[in-house]
Amino acid sequence: MPKQLTRLIIVFLIFISLFLVVRHFLVPESFYKFGHYRADALKDNEDHQVKYIDAAMCSACHTDIDSLKVSGPHKNINCQTCHGPGYLHVEDPSKNVLIKPTERAFCGKCHSLNAARACNIIKQQDIAQHNIDNKCVECHNPHQPQP
């Protein structure tokens, strides 16, 4: 066997051995317990505080808005979609932490023309042409968006 090939095989075996030693120390013990996952990740995620607030929790205090929203096309959209994380507001309602979107670009995230979006599900407008001098909320109440 040529010297070059012998040296290459030795270097290759050293590399593989080094890789296996490093891998032994870096891969957690719980890895592969449930397949190609770290089983301890379930416990880590379980320890996080839940910060999701559903629309029912919002409507407990905001019944006037809920009565408008429940009959409108936004009835299936969670409040946090537009107003941001609600858990901070629930913890201390006196803090003004909720987003009150008024800009056209915000409404345009869902309602601007997009060929990939179904027109019969989401009402689309060309926001560059439609009533360009006004904000959407001047004509449309987002909780009951028909003009």
C-alpha positions as CSV (number, residue, x, y, z in Angstrom):
1,M,0.0,0.0,0.0
2,P,1.4,3.4,-0.9
3,K,2.5,5.7,2.0
4,Q,0.1,8.4,1.0
5,L,-2.9,6.1,1.3
6,T,-1.7,4.8,4.7
7,R,-1.3,8.4,6.0
8,L,-4.7,9.3,4.6
9,I,-6.3,6.4,6.3
10,I,-4.6,7.2,9.6
11,V,-5.7,10.9,9.4
12,F,-9.2,9.7,8.5
13,L,-9.4,7.4,11.5
14,I,-8.1,10.1,13.8
15,F,-10.7,12.5,12.5
16,I,-13.5,10.0,13.0
17,S,-12.3,9.1,16.5
18,L,-12.1,12.8,17.4
19,F,-15.6,13.4,16.0
20,L,-17.1,10.5,18.0
21,V,-15.4,11.8,21.3
22,V,-16.6,15.3,20.7
23,R,-20.1,14.1,19.8
24,H,-20.3,12.0,23.0
25,F,-19.8,15.1,25.1
26,L,-22.1,17.5,23.1
27,V,-25.1,15.3,22.4
28,P,-27.5,15.3,25.5
29,E,-28.4,12.1,27.1
30,S,-32.1,12.5,26.3
31,F,-31.5,12.8,22.6
32,Y,-33.0,9.9,20.5
33,K,-35.4,9.0,23.4
34,F,-38.4,9.9,21.2
35,G,-36.6,9.7,17.8
36,H,-34.5,12.5,16.5
37,Y,-35.4,14.9,19.3
38,R,-34.1,15.9,22.7
39,A,-36.7,14.6,25.2
40,D,-35.8,17.2,27.8
41,A,-37.0,19.9,25.5
42,L,-40.6,18.9,26.4
43,K,-39.9,19.7,30.1
44,D,-38.1,23.0,29.1
45,N,-41.2,24.1,27.1
46,E,-43.5,23.0,29.8
47,D,-41.7,25.3,32.3
48,H,-42.5,28.5,30.3
49,Q,-45.4,30.6,31.4
50,V,-48.3,30.5,29.0
51,K,-48.9,33.9,27.4
52,Y,-51.7,33.1,25.0
53,I,-55.0,35.0,25.6
54,D,-58.0,33.8,23.6
55,A,-60.8,35.9,22.3
56,A,-63.2,34.7,25.1
57,M,-60.9,36.2,27.7
58,C,-60.9,39.5,25.9
59,S,-64.7,39.5,25.5
60,A,-65.2,39.0,29.2
61,C,-64.3,42.7,29.7
62,H,-64.8,44.1,26.2
63,T,-68.4,43.0,25.7
64,D,-69.3,46.0,23.5
65,I,-66.5,45.2,21.0
66,D,-67.2,41.5,21.1
67,S,-70.9,42.1,20.2
68,L,-69.8,44.0,17.1
69,K,-67.0,41.6,16.2
70,V,-69.1,38.4,16.6
71,S,-71.4,39.4,13.7
72,G,-68.6,40.6,11.4
73,P,-66.1,39.0,9.0
74,H,-63.3,39.2,11.6
75,K,-65.2,37.0,14.1
76,N,-62.8,34.1,13.7
77,I,-59.6,36.2,14.0
78,N,-58.1,36.3,17.5
79,C,-57.8,39.7,19.1
80,Q,-54.0,39.3,19.5
81,T,-53.6,39.1,15.7
82,C,-54.2,42.9,15.5
83,H,-53.7,44.1,19.0
84,G,-50.6,42.2,20.0
85,P,-49.9,40.1,23.1
86,G,-52.9,40.3,25.4
87,Y,-51.3,38.8,28.5
88,L,-49.7,42.1,29.5
89,H,-53.0,43.8,29.3
90,V,-54.7,41.1,31.4
91,E,-52.0,41.4,34.1
92,D,-52.4,45.2,34.3
93,P,-55.3,46.7,32.3
94,S,-54.3,50.2,33.4
95,K,-51.1,50.0,31.2
96,N,-51.7,50.9,27.6
97,V,-49.9,48.0,26.1
98,L,-52.3,46.9,23.4
99,I,-51.6,48.0,19.8
100,K,-54.4,50.1,18.2
101,P,-53.5,49.8,14.5
102,T,-54.6,52.8,12.4
103,E,-52.2,52.8,9.5
104,R,-53.2,51.6,6.0
105,A,-50.1,49.3,5.8
106,F,-51.4,47.3,8.8
107,C,-54.7,46.6,7.2
108,G,-52.9,45.9,4.0
109,K,-51.0,43.0,5.5
110,C,-54.2,41.0,5.0
111,H,-56.3,43.1,2.6
112,S,-53.9,44.3,-0.1
113,L,-54.2,42.7,-3.5
114,N,-52.4,39.3,-3.5
115,A,-52.9,36.8,-6.2
116,A,-52.0,34.0,-3.9
117,R,-54.8,34.8,-1.5
118,A,-58.4,33.7,-2.1
119,C,-60.6,36.7,-2.9
120,N,-63.8,35.1,-1.7
121,I,-62.3,34.5,1.8
122,I,-60.4,37.8,2.4
123,K,-61.7,41.0,1.0
124,Q,-58.9,42.6,-1.0
125,Q,-58.3,46.2,-2.0
126,D,-55.7,48.0,-4.0
127,I,-54.5,50.1,-1.0
128,A,-52.4,52.2,-3.3
129,Q,-55.6,53.4,-5.1
130,H,-58.5,52.9,-2.6
131,N,-59.3,56.1,-0.7
132,I,-55.6,57.0,-0.4
133,D,-56.1,60.2,1.6
134,N,-57.7,58.5,4.6
135,K,-56.7,55.8,7.0
136,C,-58.8,52.6,6.8
137,V,-60.3,53.1,10.3
138,E,-61.8,56.5,9.3
139,C,-64.3,54.6,7.2
140,H,-64.2,51.0,8.5
141,N,-64.5,49.8,12.1
142,P,-62.2,46.9,12.2
143,H,-64.5,45.1,14.6
144,Q,-67.3,45.4,12.1
145,P,-65.5,46.4,8.8
146,Q,-68.4,47.0,6.4
147,P,-68.5,50.8,5.5
